[in-house]
Amino acid sequence: MRSVANVMILTAAMAAMPCAAIARDDAQAWQAATVNVDLGSGFRASNEIVARSSDRRGFYEIEDNLMVGYKANKVVTVWLGYTHNPQYDHGDFTVMEHRFRQQVNFDNVATVGNVRLSGRLRLEERWRDGQNGTAWRLRPQVKAALPLKSGSRTALVMTHESFIDLNTNTFQRVGGEERMRNFIGISTPLSKKITLEGGYLLQHGFVRNGPDNHDHVFSLALNGNF
């Protein structure tokens, strides 16, 4: 009963997050694959590829995120990396975005009953070919994981992530919180080193002087740790 109560509290908190009464909706599908490799002496390398498509825009984005990290202790890992991010409209190339990424992960930083809490703080500098200026963006994330039974590696997972624009330029036009992502799904091991995570993600985009956006996303991700 305590585990059920914890889930209800977390779900209610996420549902209470603000959203506009009127919004433009889009159905999307995101697929991701991540490989994490232990380099020894506390260092790690990570490569993540994410592909996105939607009803409104067809195939519109692919991200290739390459990062190198250092695990300072059992909780904290610091990362530096680069994101190669070509963008499309129904499969037709539109713009190339480049990102320099700095990140701190806080793994299993606290527990509430049976729920394990983790967090991540990500800072990005973004550039686009043919467009002037550097866009600075902060992306804090909170994650809760509840094992479905004692000792199980299969868990109910919930995350909240905010996108906070620290400046504006030609392609980053909204100061402050631009969007947020709320996810609920299941994470389960396929083997000792590979995990599958799937579920529903709601991406809420804040639009100044207009209706906000809702992206309803089916998200599926493979994660390998070696």
C-alpha positions in Angstrom: 0.0 0.0 0.0 2.8 2.4 0.7 4.3 1.8 -2.8 0.9 2.5 -4.3 0.5 5.7 -2.3 4.0 6.9 -3.4 3.0 6.4 -7.1 -0.3 8.3 -6.5 1.5 11.2 -4.9 4.1 11.4 -7.7 1.5 11.1 -10.5 -0.6 13.8 -8.9 2.3 16.1 -8.6 3.2 15.7 -12.3 -0.5 16.2 -13.3 -0.6 19.4 -11.3 2.1 21.0 -13.4 0.7 24.0 -15.3 -0.5 23.8 -18.9 -2.6 26.0 -21.0 -6.3 25.4 -21.3 -6.0 25.7 -25.1 -3.2 23.9 -26.9 -2.2 22.6 -30.3 -1.7 18.9 -30.2 0.7 16.6 -32.2 1.2 12.9 -32.0 4.9 11.8 -32.1 7.2 8.8 -31.9 10.7 9.0 -30.5 13.3 6.2 -30.7 16.6 6.2 -28.8 19.7 4.0 -28.4 22.4 4.7 -25.9 25.7 3.0 -25.3 27.7 3.7 -22.1 31.3 2.3 -21.9 33.5 2.2 -18.8 36.9 3.5 -19.7 38.5 2.8 -16.3 39.8 5.1 -13.6 36.3 6.6 -13.2 36.0 7.8 -16.8 33.0 6.8 -19.1 32.0 7.4 -22.7 28.4 7.7 -23.9 26.9 7.8 -27.4 23.2 8.4 -27.7 21.2 8.6 -31.0 17.6 9.9 -31.0 15.2 9.9 -34.0 11.9 11.8 -33.9 8.9 11.9 -36.2 5.4 13.4 -35.9 2.0 13.6 -37.6 2.6 17.3 -38.3 6.2 17.3 -39.5 6.9 13.7 -40.5 10.5 12.7 -39.8 11.9 15.9 -38.4 15.0 15.4 -36.2 17.9 13.1 -35.4 20.4 13.8 -32.5 23.8 12.2 -32.1 25.1 13.0 -28.6 28.7 12.0 -27.8 29.9 12.6 -24.2 32.8 11.8 -21.9 32.2 11.7 -18.2 34.0 11.3 -14.9 32.3 9.5 -11.9 33.4 11.5 -8.9 31.7 9.3 -6.4 28.7 6.9 -6.2 26.2 9.7 -6.7 27.9 12.4 -8.9 29.1 12.1 -12.5 30.2 15.1 -14.6 30.0 15.1 -18.4 31.2 17.1 -21.4 30.0 16.5 -24.9 28.9 17.5 -28.4 25.5 17.1 -30.1 25.2 16.9 -33.9 21.5 17.7 -34.7 20.3 17.9 -38.3 16.7 18.9 -38.5 14.1 18.1 -41.2 10.6 18.7 -42.4 8.9 15.5 -43.6 12.4 14.1 -44.3 13.7 17.2 -46.2 16.7 18.8 -44.5 16.1 22.3 -43.1 18.9 23.3 -40.7 22.0 22.0 -38.9 22.3 22.6 -35.2 25.4 22.1 -33.1 25.5 21.9 -29.3 28.2 22.0 -26.7 26.9 20.2 -23.6 28.0 20.3 -19.9 26.1 18.0 -17.5 26.1 16.8 -13.9 24.2 13.6 -13.0 23.0 12.8 -9.5 22.2 9.0 -9.3 20.0 7.6 -6.6 20.5 10.7 -4.6 17.6 10.0 -2.2 14.7 7.6 -1.5 11.1 8.2 -0.6 9.7 4.9 0.6 10.5 2.5 -2.2 11.0 5.3 -4.7 14.5 6.1 -5.9 15.2 9.7 -6.8 17.8 10.9 -9.3 18.5 14.2 -11.0 20.4 15.8 -13.8 21.5 19.4 -14.6 22.4 20.1 -18.2 23.7 23.3 -19.7 23.8 23.7 -23.5 25.2 26.2 -25.9 23.6 26.0 -29.3 24.6 27.2 -32.8 22.9 26.9 -36.2 24.6 27.0 -39.6 23.8 30.3 -41.4 22.2 31.9 -38.3 23.9 34.4 -35.9 24.4 34.1 -32.2 24.8 31.5 -29.5 21.7 30.2 -27.6 22.2 29.3 -24.0 19.8 26.8 -22.4 19.5 25.1 -19.0 17.8 21.7 -18.7 17.2 20.4 -15.1 15.6 17.0 -14.8 14.1 15.0 -11.9 13.6 11.2 -12.1 11.7 8.8 -9.9 11.9 5.0 -10.2 9.7 2.6 -8.3 10.6 -1.2 -8.5 7.4 -3.1 -9.3 8.4 -5.7 -6.7 11.1 -6.0 -4.0 14.5 -6.8 -5.6 13.2 -6.4 -9.1 15.1 -4.4 -11.8 11.8 -3.7 -13.6 10.5 -0.3 -12.4 7.9 2.3 -13.0 9.8 5.4 -14.1 8.6 9.0 -14.1 10.6 12.1 -15.1 10.1 15.9 -15.3 12.4 18.1 -17.4 12.3 21.8 -17.9 13.9 23.8 -20.8 14.9 27.2 -19.6 16.2 29.6 -22.2 18.9 31.9 -20.7 19.0 34.3 -23.6 17.3 35.0 -26.9 18.6 35.2 -30.5 17.4 34.6 -34.0 16.3 31.0 -33.4 15.8 31.0 -29.6 13.1 33.5 -29.2 11.5 32.7 -25.8 13.3 33.8 -22.6 12.7 31.7 -19.5 10.9 28.4 -19.5 10.3 27.4 -23.1 8.9 23.8 -22.6 8.7 20.9 -20.3 8.6 17.2 -20.7 6.8 14.8 -18.4 7.3 11.0 -18.9 5.8 7.9 -17.4 6.8 4.4 -18.4 8.4 1.1 -17.6 12.1 0.2 -17.5 13.1 -3.4 -17.7 16.3 -5.3 -18.3 16.6 -7.4 -21.4 20.0 -8.8 -20.2 22.6 -8.0 -17.6 23.9 -5.0 -19.7 20.9 -3.9 -21.8 17.7 -2.1 -20.6 14.5 -1.2 -22.5 12.5 1.8 -21.4 9.2 2.7 -23.0 6.2 4.8 -22.2 4.3 8.0 -22.8 5.9 11.5 -22.8 3.9 14.8 -22.8 5.9 17.7 -24.1 4.3 21.0 -23.3 5.6 24.1 -25.2 5.0 27.6 -23.9 4.0 30.0 -26.6 3.9 33.7 -25.9 0.8 35.5 -27.1 -0.7 32.3 -28.6 -1.9 28.8 -27.8 0.6 26.5 -26.2 1.7 23.2 -27.8 1.2 19.6 -26.7 3.2 16.8 -28.2 1.9 13.4 -27.2 4.9 11.1 -27.6 5.4 7.3 -27.7 9.0 7.0 -26.5 11.1 3.8 -26.7 14.8 3.6 -25.7 17.5 1.0 -25.5 20.3 1.5 -23.0 23.5 -0.5 -22.9 26.1 -0.4 -20.2 29.5 -2.0 -20.9 
